[in-house]
Amino acid sequence: MDKTSKIVFSTLDIITKSKSYENMEVQIKELVMPPEILKGGGGEYNKWVREISRALVDDGERIRLEDSLYGVDHWVQVFDDYKFPVVTLSDSTSAEAGVYHLRNAKSHWC
């Protein structure tokens, strides 16, 4: 198999694996949270934690899992509170000027 084929098949494997994480049963089994959950902030994260932990039958395991997942709640709050930089340009601004502005702004973020 040539190098390009290996890259293509590796990429397809990654895509297939990541698609499987959209399934709640896979999330429960592997304890994997899709990043999209963070878009909904703390409320969506708490909902996800409840759904994952309710799948456990043993109360002790459920409580330990909830404690662990709620133990990282502060990191979810960091994502929730983060204000993404927004640049508003007038309608008369050229596309080239906008790209130039974003390239220069990027160097200040990194």
C-alpha positions in Angstrom: 0.0 0.0 0.0 1.4 3.4 -1.0 1.8 6.3 1.4 -1.3 8.2 0.1 -3.5 5.1 0.5 -2.3 4.7 4.1 -3.2 8.3 4.8 -6.6 8.0 3.3 -7.5 4.8 5.1 -6.1 6.2 8.4 -8.3 9.3 8.0 -11.3 7.2 7.2 -10.7 5.1 10.3 -10.5 8.3 12.4 -13.7 9.7 10.9 -15.5 6.4 11.5 -14.3 6.2 15.1 -15.2 9.8 15.8 -18.7 9.3 14.3 -19.3 6.4 16.7 -18.9 8.9 19.6 -22.1 10.6 18.5 -23.9 7.4 19.9 -24.8 7.7 23.6 -24.2 4.0 24.2 -20.6 4.5 23.0 -20.2 7.6 25.2 -21.4 5.6 28.2 -19.2 2.6 27.5 -16.0 4.6 26.8 -16.8 7.6 28.9 -16.1 10.0 26.0 -17.8 13.3 25.9 -18.3 14.9 22.4 -16.9 18.4 22.3 -20.3 19.7 21.1 -21.5 19.3 24.6 -19.4 22.3 25.6 -21.3 24.5 23.2 -24.3 24.2 25.4 -22.3 25.4 28.5 -22.7 24.1 32.0 -26.3 23.1 31.6 -25.6 20.8 28.7 -22.6 19.3 30.5 -24.7 18.6 33.6 -27.4 17.0 31.4 -24.7 14.8 29.8 -23.3 13.8 33.2 -26.7 12.8 34.5 -27.4 10.7 31.3 -24.0 9.0 31.6 -24.2 8.3 35.3 -27.8 7.0 35.2 -26.6 4.2 32.9 -24.8 2.7 35.9 -26.8 0.2 38.0 -24.5 0.2 41.1 -25.2 3.3 43.2 -21.6 3.4 44.6 -20.2 3.4 41.0 -22.7 6.0 39.9 -21.9 8.4 42.8 -18.1 8.0 42.2 -18.6 8.7 38.5 -20.7 11.8 39.2 -18.2 13.1 41.7 -15.4 12.6 39.2 -17.2 14.3 36.3 -18.5 17.1 38.5 -14.9 17.5 39.7 -14.0 19.0 36.4 -17.0 21.3 36.3 -14.7 24.4 36.7 -13.1 23.5 33.3 -16.5 23.4 31.7 -17.2 26.9 33.2 -14.0 28.2 31.6 -15.3 27.2 28.2 -18.7 28.6 29.0 -17.3 32.0 30.1 -14.7 32.4 27.3 -15.5 35.3 25.0 -14.3 34.6 21.5 -12.7 37.6 19.9 -15.0 39.2 17.4 -14.0 41.8 14.8 -16.8 43.9 13.2 -15.9 45.4 9.9 -18.0 47.9 7.9 -19.6 46.8 4.7 -17.1 48.9 2.7 -14.1 47.0 4.1 -12.4 45.0 1.4 -11.9 41.2 1.8 -8.1 41.8 1.6 -8.2 44.2 4.4 -10.2 41.8 6.5 -7.8 39.0 5.9 -4.9 41.3 6.7 -6.5 42.3 9.9 -7.2 38.7 11.0 -3.7 37.6 10.2 -2.2 40.4 12.4 -4.7 39.8 15.1 -3.9 36.1 15.2 -0.3 36.8 16.0 -1.4 38.6 19.1 -3.6 35.7 20.3 -0.8 33.0 20.0 
